[in-house]
Amino acid sequence: MTEDANAEITSPLTVVVSRRVKKGQEAEFEKLSSRMTERASAFPGYLGATMFRPSSADDPEYRIVFRFRDRETLTAWEESEERAELLEQIESLLVQPSEREVTSGIVTWFTLPGQNPVKPPPKWKMTIVSWLALYPAVTLVFVLFGDLLAGIPLLLRTLIVTVVVMLLMTYVLMPRMTRWFSFWLFPEKNKQSR
């Protein structure tokens, strides 16, 4: 098994499901989607879900983004009777069959706030923007708390710094960096919105 395949099996996975709902079926679709999320939340490994409603009346596409702890727990959910029962009802409300994409890693940092998820940018662009956020965040932590951290054993110090930096990256820095650099990360999306 390759290192990439092994990492995907053991790391959190994000699934993006695109569904185009028939006109007039939106309320029923949302009700069934809520029930699907309730059922998923009872499964081991479930980490959360978000529904993105259509961005305009002209586009009936919903995006449902959900996360599971690893490939094994995601597979258990996707092969469950609880899911299959509701999925059949949901599919009958759609213009075309659902589309599904599984991603892992930092890709989930790169979604535009308030908009449907889009195809992630190239890895090299994500790496550069992540570094542009990470470097000042780590530097700031050491400038502000370096003296306090110096007396703490290395493993505990590293634990504290990485927890603080990851929280900053996930909830503060990356949403802003993605928005600020959207012209470069998502050039096709920006062309379409002009």
Secondary structure, 3 states (H helix, E strand, C coil): CCHHHHHHHHCCEEEEEEEEECCCCHHHHHHHHHHHHHHHHCCCCEEEEEEECCCECCECEEEEEEEECCHHHHHHHHCCHHHHHHHHHHHCCECCCCEEEEEEHHHHHCCCCCCCCCCCCCHHHHHHHHHHHHHHHHHHHHHHHHHHHHCCCHHHHHHHHHHHHHHHHHHHHHHHHHHHCHHHHCHHHHHHHC
